Every structure is written in structure tokens, then in C-alpha cells.
Amino acid sequence: MVAAMLGDGAVLPPVPTGDGRLAENILYFSRVLRRAGLKVGPQESLDAVAAVEAVRIGGREEFKATLEAIFVKRREDLAVFDEAFRLFWRKRDLIEKMIAMMSPKAASSQAKEKPKPAAARVKDALVAEQSRPQAKEAPPEIETDARFTASGSEVLRHTDFAQMSAAELALARRELSRMAMPFDKVATRRFQPSNRPPKIDPRASLRQAMKIGGDLMLPRFRKRRHVEPPLVVLADISGSMSQYTRIFLHFSHAMMERRRKMHVFLFGTRLSNVTRALRRRDPDEALAACTATVKDWSGGTRIGQTLTEFNRLWGRRVLGQGAVVLLLTDGLERDGVEELEREMDRLHRSCRRLIWVNPLLRFQGFEARARGVKVMLPHVDEFRPVHNLEAIGDLAAVLSGTTGRLSADPRRFLERTYP
């Protein structure tokens, strides 16, 4: 039976003596690790059974170390393995648990322990096998006309992040990881060697001629060097922006895996650089590290003050080589707007392209009536929504340069006059 699960021709090595099902349990454990994201195949399952048979089952730590040596290939997979091992190989003390449930308990004053970053992924992997429906008789075939219906994925793409349930948010994060990330290049003033003749490189041609005594000069060519421009994300973490910023951090984490020059800053009442925390491979661990780094999550917001700090401390470091800035905020400034207008102008002059993504654009009749929005719009190149998966997909396409900018022109709001 277990050999059939592993594939045709696969034979399990002899397991330790006894009437237990250790080999099958190791196989099921490897399948849980595979669903949780580890690169585990049939050969690793066979190696794990052989390793346990070779070293014999001793203590729990020895057994864990044996499986860890087989299944863990990357450092970022260690947290997932530890959580999966703790849940899968836990003791089944049913009688003791029933007695503990029926016994009266005193209220505990200890703070509730925070879930580990890999707990959600391991839980989904463990319940996947249990939630699989049993084989039943085939129901009668019913023909339906689906021409005027929408698929579940299409509905999810148009659903507002603030209205999603926990299960829908998990699906949205999964879709973000699969989304095509932007891949844009900009031309620099430097050159690189080329085999095609767009432009002759005189220095390289002379160097090549000197190597052969100067009797024959063969032309060498060069072309403009194209590099990936830096991408800087400035995200608002105030109470009204908390849900949208969490989803956008998942999008930023997926982009950071494919971009070398990317920086992420979070601001509320203060500015926090979370670039190093977001570079962790595991997305849950990266988001947990960002939350632990930021001290003013879901608090107030001072956009002008935090932009002043960014321009003064970080502008010259991260806004070079034609950087693109993504500013995620609703523009509802609580303080005066004079400082905000001055710093927005400075930020706009320091970068090649400033894109303002605002979840308030989800409303059909949005108007620039707030003072903060009025002073920020003249200093941005594009004004885009960011409230659902479709809006984030359009943003990724815009960063790649595959779509136009007419629909995101901020002047369509500036041309209106408000009292």
C-alpha cells in the first residue's frame, strides 16, 4: 500500500520490528511537509525510513534530528519543519485530555502566546487530508448554462480586501505570490560590450589591435547598459490603512524575491525601515518580523513629518539610478499641510517616477476634497487604486511598462474646483 503511494517500482526498506505503522506515518509526515512548502519527494521519504531503521528509535530529539537531516534542505524551512513535527508527532493522551477538559480551571493571567509564523501553513497542510471528501457514487449529470455567471477566481479578483473573510484573504495572498511580477529596465550612461554594431567602441578596438601588433584592426562594438531601477515602497500603517498595507506587504515580499534593489518603509507616527525583515524567504515569518519591528501599527498618521524624515535620512541612499516610488496612503493628514506639500515636492524631484496608490479610489464618486489629497496630487505622476487583486495586477503591469498611464493621470481630479 505504501509502495503504491510512492510510485510504481518503489519498495520500502525493512522497518523496525513490531506491529506499528511507523513507515506509513513517516510517509504521511513527508506529504504534510510537501503541502507546507518543503521540497520533499518520494526519494526523501524512502531515505527517512531507511535512516530511522539504521539509527533505531531512541529519544524524541534523536528521532527529530534524523528526520530533520533528511527533509530540511534550506535554512528557511527549519521553522516549518519544527512546527510540523510538533503537531504531527504529538502524544495522543486522549484520557488525560478528556479529564483535563472536564476539570474546573482557574483563569490564567498569562498573556496569550502569539502563533508562530509557520503555524498557519502547517495547519492547512495537516487538515488538507482530512478535508478531502470520501469517494461516493457519481451524482446524476446536470447540464447548466454558465455563460452569464462568474467564476470564483473572477469574483475574488474584484472583491475589496476590507470585505474579505479570513479564507478569502488566504486565497488572495496565494494569488499574489503567483502574480507576474514587474520586470522593467532603464538605460544608463554607461556602456557594455556588444556583438552587434549599433556603435563602435574605439578603445576596445585599439586594445584588440595592440594585442596582434597593430597590423590589423577589427572593430569592437558597444551598447547602452540597461539596469533594473530601484523600487521604494512607502506604506501607511494607520488604522484606516492597516488591512490594505498587510496585503500590499505580501505583494512587496513577492516582488522582493525577484528584484535586487528594493526598499520598503512603513510610516504612521514614525518611519520604520522593514527592508531587512521583509527579505526573509518565508512570507509568514517576514510579515511577523515586520509587525515586531513597527511600534505604531494601526495608530495615527503624520504623513508630512515622516516624509521629512525619509527625505532627510534615506532620500540620497535609496533614490538614485532612476528610482520608482510607490506611496501607499489615503492622504488623510491630521497635521498641517504646509510641510506635507513641501516634502511631496522634494520627493517628486528626487525620483524618476512617483506613483500614489490610494484605496479610497474604490469609491465611484471619489473627489479630492481632503486638504492632504489636494496638496499631494500635483506632485505625483500617477494616481491608482489598490483595493483588490485586479488593481494590484494593473499596478504590476504598469511597473513593467506594458500599459499606458492615461487612466491614472492625477490631473483628472485637479481640474475640478472645490469650495
C-alpha positions, -999 to +999 in steps of 0.1 A: +000+000+000+027+025+010+048+015-021+018+023-043+016+057-027+053+063-035+051+051-071+055+020-092+085+000-085+092+018-052+099-007-023+102+004+013+132-008+032+126-030+062+111-011+092+119-016+128+104-048+143+070-046+158+034-043+146+033-005+143+029+017+112+060+038+115+068+037+078+034+049+068+034+076+094+068+089+080+053+088+045+022+109+057+046+133+075+066+138+043+033+146+025+024+172+051+058+188+047+053+189+009+020+207+013+036+231+037+061+242+010+092+220+016+108+203-014+102+167-004+099+139-029+095+101-028+132+095-025+134+116+007+106+095+022+125+063+014+157+078+029+139+088+060+125+053+066+160+038+060+176+063+083+152+056+111+158+019+106+195+024+107+198+046+138+169+029+156+143+049+175+157+064+206+146+096+223+123+121+207+151+145+199+172+118+182+142+109+160+136+146+152+172+151+143+171+121+120+141+133+101+155+169+100+187+158+084+167+142+056+138+166+049+153+201+057+174+214+027+171+251+033+175+272+064+141+290+060+124+255+061+135+248+096+107+268+113+081+249+091+097+216+100+097+223+137+061+233+138+050+203+116+070+178+138+054+192+169+019+189+156+022+156+137+042+136+163+025+149+194+012+125+221-023+111+218-032+112+255-070+110+250-080+101+285-058+127+302-071+153+277-108+144+285-101+146+322-085+180+318-114+193+298-140+182+324-120+195+353-126+231+365-099+256+355-088+288+371-085+319+350-049+324+338-033+358+340-006+349+315-006+367+281-018+346+252+011+332+232+014+345+196+011+319+169+044+310+152+050+323+116+047+288+101+017+276+122-009+286+095+008+268+067+013+236+087-023+237+099-035+239+063-013+211+053-025+188+081-062+194+076-059+190+038-060+152+040-089+153+065-110+177+044-107+156+013-142+142+006-147+105+006-154+087-027-191+084-033-213+073-061-213+097-091-244+120-089-266+124-119-251+146-145-268+180-147-262+204-176-260+241-166-256+272-187-227+292-172-224+319-199-238+346-177-221+335-144-187+345-129-161+321-116-149+321-081-115+334-090-130+362-110-152+373-081-122+372-058-102+395-081-129+422-078-136+418-040-124+445-017-097+435+007-116+451+036-146+429+029-128+395+025-131+367+051-100+350+065-102+322+040-105+347+011-076+367+024-055+335+024-065+328-012-057+364-021-022+361-006-017+329-026-027+346-058-003+375-051+026+350-048+016+336-083+012+370-099+036+381-127+060+405-111+072+436-128+104+434-148+115+468-160+148+481-172+162+516-177+191+528-199+222+542-181+250+564-193+275+535-192+282+510-219+288+473-222+304+452-249+281+441-278+284+417-307+261+438-329+272+470-345+250+498-331+280+518-320+318+513-324+339+512-293+372+529-302+391+520-271+382+483-273+392+483-309+426+498-302+433+474-274+424+444-296+447+458-324+477+462-300+474+426-290+482+415-325+509+441-332+487+468-349+487+452-383+450+445-384+423+465-366+389+448-362+361+470-349+346+464-315+311+475-306+293+486-275+257+494-264+239+511-236+238+492-203+203+486-190+197+480-153+168+474-130+158+507-113+154+507-075+119+504-063+110+521-030+077+514-012+063+539+014+033+524+031+009+539+056+000+517+086-026+539+102-059+523+114-077+530+081-049+515+060-039+485+081-057+458+061-046+472+027-010+475+039-008+439+051-019+427+017+005+450+000+033+437+021+027+403+007+029+418-028+061+436-018+075+403-004+068+385-037+085+414-057+115+414-034+122+378-042+127+388-079+142+423-075+177+431-061+172+468-055+140+473-034+134+491-002+102+491+020+093+517+046+063+518+069+051+550+085+024+560+109+035+585+135+071+575+128+092+560+099+103+523+101+126+506+076+114+470+073+135+460+042+157+436+061+128+420+079+109+415+046+138+398+029+132+365+048+122+337+025+091+325+044+063+351+039+046+344+072+079+348+090+087+380+071+053+396+079+057+386+116+092+403+116+077+434+101+050+436+127+076+431+155+097+459+141+070+485+138+058+500+171+030+523+158+009+499+138-028+509+135-022+542+152-024+577+139-006+591+109+017+621+102+025+619+065+044+652+063+066+645+093+075+610+082+082+622+046+105+648+061+124+621+079+126+599+048+139+627+026+165+638+051+178+604+062+171+580+033+165+600+001+201+601-011+207+565-002+178+548-020+165+573-046+194+570-071+196+555-106+161+564-116+142+550-086+104+545-087+085+553-056+052+536-046+033+557-020+005+538-003-017+561+018-052+576+018-038+611+021-058+620+053-032+641+070-040+650+106-015+679+109-009+710+088-004+705+051+024+730+045+051+706+055+034+678+035+033+699+003+069+709+007+081+673+013+060+658-015+076+683-039+110+673-027+102+636-030+088+640-065+120+658-077+143+631-062+128+601-080+122+593-117+085+583-111+062+588-082+031+565-081+004+572-055-018+541-047-049+550-027-076+526-016-101+554-015-103+552-053-125+521-049-154+546-045-170+555-078-176+592-068-142+599-052-133+636-051-102+653-039-118+673-011-094+665+018-066+690+023-039+664+023-052+649-010-053+684-026-017+692-019-004+658-028-020+653-062+001+680-080+033+662-071+026+626-083+029+611-118+002+585-114-028+581-091-041+544-089-064+523-067-051+494-046-082+478-030-084+444-048-064+419-067-072+434-101-059+468-090-026+452-078-023+433-111-027+465-130-001+481-109+024+453-116+017+457-154+023+494-151+056+489-134+066+466-162+057+493-188+031+471-205+001+495-201-005+532-206-008+560-180-039+578-192-063+562-168-041+571-139-035+607-147-040+627-114-050+658-134-085+645-138-090+653-101-071+686-102-092+701-129-122+701-107-127+730-083-139+726-048-150+752-022 
